[in-house]
Amino acid sequence: MEKENTGMKVIVVGCGRVGSGLVGILEIDRHDITVIDREPKAIGRLGKGFAGRALVGNALDRDVLEGAGITEADALATVTGSDEVNAVVSRLALRRFRVPRVVSRMYEPRQADLYGRLGVLTISPVEWGITRVAHLLTLSDLAPITSIGGRVHLLEATISPSLAGRRAGELEVPGEARVISVTRSGRTFLGDRATLLESGDVVAVAVTQGSETRLQQLLGVE
């Protein structure tokens, strides 16, 4: 019996370690996946159990993209090892084919920032890796969660007894830091500026790059 797809139609360009790993996660959620890679050996990473479509070809070729079903795609990810390829394919998908959701891996942070402003959701492993190492080395009371577009970082902080009774809004700085969620006794919820914080709460805070020290001061951490 043919596998029934109940999710999105997703195209993944690039079948290296990241691309094949991404496909594995998408398969669990039963998305309709098409993979494109120039190398037949890369396609072999998918394994015999892969139930989607795999195309050997150059994703810079519009005929290849159309053959992959890009005109009906709900989402596309470009995760090849080339920023240039990822950038061009992302722009084609977004501007020419009007794919609703496009995500691209960019090694160069400045490239990621540029295409982020143009509407492509970008992930920069280099930028995030540098930021994560810096936080782990110097900001022991702030745990990095992820990076958004290379310019905004999502951090976790545990509320100390000295901050208990304060409101979430007191940890916010307009344009620099904003409390996103609060986890209390194993339950996570979206608070607002009036939310009263309790000792042991874990808050997720979105912080613009360069404003981490300001957040440290508000939290009273070293």
C-alpha positions as CSV (number, residue, x, y, z in Angstrom):
1,M,0.0,0.0,0.0
2,E,1.4,3.4,-0.9
3,K,2.2,5.7,2.0
4,E,-0.5,8.3,2.7
5,N,1.0,11.8,3.1
6,T,-1.0,14.1,5.4
7,G,1.5,17.0,5.8
8,M,3.1,19.6,3.6
9,K,4.7,19.3,0.2
10,V,8.3,20.1,1.0
11,I,11.4,20.3,-1.3
12,V,14.8,19.8,0.3
13,V,17.8,21.0,-1.9
14,G,21.0,19.3,-0.7
15,C,21.3,15.8,0.7
16,G,24.4,16.0,2.9
17,R,24.3,15.3,6.6
18,V,22.0,18.2,7.3
19,G,19.7,17.5,4.3
20,S,19.3,13.8,5.0
21,G,18.8,14.5,8.7
22,L,16.1,17.0,7.9
23,V,14.4,14.6,5.7
24,G,14.4,12.0,8.4
25,I,12.6,14.4,10.8
26,L,10.1,15.5,8.1
27,E,9.3,11.8,7.3
28,I,8.3,11.2,10.9
29,D,5.6,13.9,10.5
30,R,4.5,12.3,7.2
31,H,5.2,15.2,5.0
32,D,5.4,14.8,1.2
33,I,9.1,15.2,0.5
34,T,11.1,15.7,-2.6
35,V,14.9,15.8,-2.4
36,I,17.3,17.3,-5.0
37,D,21.0,16.8,-5.1
38,R,23.6,16.8,-7.9
39,E,25.4,13.7,-6.6
40,P,23.8,10.3,-6.8
41,K,25.9,9.1,-3.9
42,A,24.3,11.9,-1.7
43,I,20.9,10.6,-2.6
44,G,22.0,7.3,-1.2
45,R,22.1,8.8,2.3
46,L,18.3,8.6,2.3
47,G,18.3,4.8,2.7
48,K,15.9,2.2,1.3
49,G,13.0,3.2,3.5
50,F,12.7,6.7,2.0
51,A,9.1,7.0,0.7
52,G,9.5,10.4,-1.0
53,R,10.9,11.4,-4.4
54,A,14.7,11.9,-5.0
55,L,16.0,13.7,-8.1
56,V,19.6,13.9,-9.2
57,G,20.1,17.2,-10.8
58,N,21.1,20.9,-10.5
59,A,18.6,22.9,-8.5
60,L,19.8,26.0,-10.2
61,D,18.0,24.6,-13.3
62,R,14.4,25.8,-13.3
63,D,13.4,22.7,-15.2
64,V,14.7,20.6,-12.3
65,L,12.8,22.7,-9.8
66,E,9.6,22.4,-11.8
67,G,10.1,18.6,-12.2
68,A,10.4,18.5,-8.4
69,G,7.0,20.1,-8.1
70,I,8.0,23.5,-6.9
71,T,4.8,25.1,-8.3
72,E,2.8,23.1,-5.8
73,A,5.3,23.2,-2.9
74,D,4.3,24.5,0.5
75,A,7.9,24.9,1.7
76,L,11.5,24.6,0.4
77,A,14.8,24.3,2.3
78,T,18.2,24.9,0.7
79,V,20.9,23.2,2.7
80,T,23.7,22.6,0.2
81,G,27.3,23.3,1.1
82,S,27.3,26.5,-1.1
83,D,26.0,29.8,0.1
84,E,25.7,30.9,-3.5
85,V,23.6,28.0,-4.6
86,N,21.4,28.3,-1.5
87,A,20.9,32.0,-2.1
88,V,19.9,31.7,-5.7
89,V,17.6,28.8,-5.3
90,S,15.9,30.4,-2.3
91,R,15.3,33.6,-4.3
92,L,13.9,31.7,-7.2
93,A,11.6,29.8,-4.9
94,L,10.4,32.9,-3.1
95,R,10.2,35.4,-5.9
96,R,9.5,33.4,-9.1
97,F,7.6,30.4,-7.8
98,R,6.0,32.0,-4.8
99,V,6.7,29.2,-2.4
100,P,5.0,30.2,0.9
101,R,7.9,29.2,3.2
102,V,11.6,29.2,2.2
103,V,14.4,28.4,4.6
104,S,18.1,28.6,3.7
105,R,21.4,27.7,5.4
106,M,24.0,30.4,5.0
107,Y,27.5,29.9,6.3
108,E,28.4,33.6,5.9
109,P,26.6,35.7,8.6
110,R,26.5,38.8,6.4
111,Q,24.9,36.8,3.6
112,A,22.4,35.4,6.0
113,D,21.5,38.9,7.2
114,L,21.1,40.2,3.7
115,Y,18.8,37.4,2.6
116,G,16.9,37.5,5.8
117,R,16.0,41.1,5.0
118,L,14.8,40.0,1.6
119,G,12.3,37.6,3.1
120,V,14.2,34.3,3.2
121,L,14.3,32.6,6.5
122,T,18.0,32.0,7.2
123,I,20.1,29.9,9.5
124,S,23.8,30.7,9.9
125,P,25.7,27.8,11.6
126,V,28.8,29.9,11.9
127,E,27.1,32.9,13.6
128,W,25.2,30.6,15.9
129,G,28.2,28.5,16.7
130,I,30.3,31.5,17.6
131,T,27.5,33.0,19.8
132,R,26.8,29.7,21.5
133,V,30.5,29.2,22.4
134,A,30.8,32.7,23.7
135,H,27.7,32.3,25.9
136,L,28.9,29.0,27.3
137,L,32.3,30.5,28.1
138,T,31.2,33.8,29.7
139,L,27.5,33.8,30.5
140,S,27.0,30.8,32.8
141,D,23.6,32.1,34.1
142,L,22.2,32.5,30.6
143,A,21.7,29.4,28.4
144,P,21.5,29.9,24.6
145,I,18.6,28.2,22.9
146,T,18.7,29.3,19.3
147,S,19.5,32.2,16.9
148,I,16.9,33.9,14.7
149,G,18.3,35.4,11.5
150,G,21.7,35.8,13.2
151,R,20.7,39.1,14.8
152,V,18.3,37.9,17.6
153,H,19.2,35.3,20.1
154,L,16.8,33.3,22.3
155,L,18.2,32.8,25.8
156,E,17.0,31.0,28.9
157,A,17.5,32.4,32.4
158,T,16.4,31.1,35.8
159,I,14.8,33.6,38.1
160,S,16.7,34.0,41.4
161,P,15.1,34.5,44.8
162,S,16.1,38.2,44.6
163,L,13.9,38.7,41.5
164,A,10.8,36.8,42.8
165,G,7.8,39.1,42.9
166,R,9.1,41.3,40.0
167,R,7.1,41.6,36.8
168,A,8.3,40.2,33.5
169,G,8.1,43.7,32.0
170,E,11.0,44.7,34.3
171,L,13.3,42.3,32.3
172,E,12.4,43.9,29.0
173,V,14.1,46.7,27.1
174,P,12.3,48.2,24.1
175,G,14.0,47.0,20.9
176,E,16.6,45.0,22.8
177,A,15.1,42.3,25.1
178,R,11.6,40.8,25.4
179,V,10.3,37.9,27.6
180,I,8.8,35.3,25.3
181,S,7.7,32.6,27.8
182,V,7.8,31.4,31.4
183,T,8.3,27.8,32.5
184,R,7.0,27.1,36.1
185,S,6.7,23.7,37.7
186,G,7.1,22.0,34.4
187,R,4.4,24.1,32.6
188,T,5.3,26.6,30.0
189,F,3.1,29.5,29.2
190,L,3.1,32.9,27.4
191,G,3.2,35.6,29.9
192,D,2.9,39.4,29.5
193,R,4.6,42.4,31.0
194,A,2.4,42.1,34.1
195,T,3.3,38.4,34.8
196,L,4.6,38.1,38.3
197,L,7.8,36.0,38.4
198,E,8.6,33.4,41.0
199,S,11.9,32.0,42.2
200,G,12.9,29.1,40.0
201,D,10.9,30.2,37.0
202,V,12.8,29.7,33.7
203,V,12.2,32.6,31.3
204,A,12.9,32.5,27.6
205,V,14.1,36.0,26.5
206,A,14.6,37.2,22.9
207,V,17.7,39.5,22.9
208,T,19.2,41.5,20.0
209,Q,22.9,40.9,19.3
210,G,25.0,43.0,21.6
211,S,22.3,43.5,24.3
212,E,23.2,40.4,26.4
213,T,25.2,42.4,29.0
214,R,22.1,44.7,29.5
215,L,20.0,41.6,30.1
216,Q,22.6,40.3,32.6
217,Q,22.3,43.5,34.5
218,L,18.5,43.3,34.7
219,L,18.8,39.7,35.9
220,G,21.5,40.6,38.4
221,V,23.8,37.9,37.2
222,E,27.6,38.0,37.0
